[in-house]
Amino acid sequence: MNIPADLKYTKDHEWIRIEGGEAVVGVTDFAQGELGDIVFVDIGTEGQEVDQHAVFGTIEAVKTVSDLFMPVKGTVAQVNPALADDPAAVNKDPYGAGWMVRITVSDPAQLAGLLSADQYKALLG
């Protein structure tokens, strides 16, 4: 299982990568594997500020629908446009082409409360 060391993680299996003043958010390799074949991603929060741990969208697999939770408070600057045509990109490349949203982080101090790669590995057992 792929758990990149340069990312921060949530207990809900989202990841966040800081890129300058913005951050990129997606679901982990573990999450996409548990969900199975992803058929639809629904994110209607573009342009909205979303609180930490609040739902910013949903991800639908063949057998289930799961909420997506915001790792830190931020404004959704962009939803990944490629997911509309190819939601399976989340299965193929969860840390690359399968990213969910770009956000402007409202409270950078919240990043300190997220899990490191080692802590996330320990959470998974």
C-alpha positions in Angstrom: 0.0 0.0 0.0 1.3 3.4 -0.9 1.5 6.0 1.9 3.7 8.9 0.7 5.8 10.4 3.5 5.3 14.0 2.3 1.6 14.1 2.9 -0.6 14.6 6.0 -3.5 12.2 6.7 -6.8 12.1 8.5 -8.4 9.2 10.4 -11.2 9.3 7.7 -8.6 8.4 5.0 -8.2 11.7 3.3 -4.7 13.1 2.5 -3.5 16.7 2.1 -0.5 18.1 0.4 0.6 21.8 0.9 1.6 23.6 -2.2 2.5 27.1 -1.4 -0.6 29.0 -0.3 -2.9 26.2 -1.4 -3.4 22.6 -0.6 -4.5 19.6 -2.6 -6.9 17.0 -1.0 -7.8 13.5 -2.0 -8.5 10.0 -0.6 -5.8 7.6 0.3 -4.7 4.4 -1.5 -6.2 2.5 1.4 -9.6 4.3 1.0 -9.8 3.7 -2.8 -8.9 0.0 -2.2 -11.6 -0.4 0.4 -14.2 1.4 -1.8 -13.5 -0.7 -4.9 -14.3 0.6 -8.4 -15.1 4.3 -8.1 -17.9 5.3 -10.5 -18.8 8.8 -9.5 -17.4 11.7 -7.5 -19.8 14.5 -6.5 -18.3 17.7 -5.1 -20.6 20.7 -5.1 -18.6 22.9 -2.7 -16.4 24.8 -5.2 -16.1 28.4 -4.0 -17.4 27.6 -0.5 -15.5 27.6 2.8 -15.7 24.2 4.4 -15.0 23.6 8.1 -12.4 21.0 9.3 -14.0 17.5 9.4 -17.1 18.8 7.5 -18.4 16.9 4.4 -17.2 18.5 1.1 -18.6 15.9 -1.3 -19.2 12.2 -1.8 -17.5 9.4 -3.6 -19.5 6.6 -5.1 -18.3 3.1 -5.8 -20.2 0.1 -7.3 -21.5 -1.0 -3.9 -21.4 2.1 -1.6 -21.4 5.9 -1.3 -19.0 7.6 1.2 -18.7 11.1 2.4 -15.5 13.1 1.8 -14.3 15.0 4.9 -12.2 18.2 4.8 -8.8 17.7 6.6 -8.5 21.4 7.5 -10.8 24.5 7.2 -10.5 26.0 3.8 -12.2 27.4 0.7 -12.6 25.0 -2.2 -10.7 26.8 -5.0 -11.0 24.1 -7.6 -12.6 20.7 -8.0 -10.6 18.2 -10.2 -12.4 18.5 -13.6 -11.0 15.2 -14.8 -13.0 13.2 -12.3 -16.3 14.0 -14.1 -15.1 12.0 -17.1 -12.8 9.5 -15.3 -13.7 8.9 -11.7 -11.6 5.7 -11.8 -8.6 8.0 -11.8 -9.0 7.8 -8.0 -8.4 4.0 -8.2 -5.5 4.3 -10.6 -3.6 7.3 -9.1 -5.1 8.5 -5.8 -2.2 10.8 -5.0 -1.8 12.2 -8.5 -4.5 12.4 -11.2 -7.1 11.2 -8.7 -6.9 14.3 -6.4 -10.3 15.7 -5.3 -10.0 19.5 -4.6 -7.6 22.4 -4.3 -8.3 24.6 -1.3 -7.0 27.8 0.2 -6.3 26.9 3.8 -8.1 29.1 6.3 -6.4 27.8 9.5 -2.9 26.5 8.9 -2.5 25.6 12.6 -4.9 22.7 12.0 -2.3 21.0 9.9 -0.4 20.2 13.1 -3.3 18.0 14.3 -3.2 15.7 11.2 -1.4 12.3 11.0 2.1 11.8 9.6 2.6 8.9 7.2 4.0 6.8 10.1 1.0 7.6 12.3 -1.4 6.8 9.4 0.4 3.4 8.9 0.0 2.7 12.6 -3.8 3.6 12.4 -4.2 1.0 9.6 -2.4 -1.6 11.7 
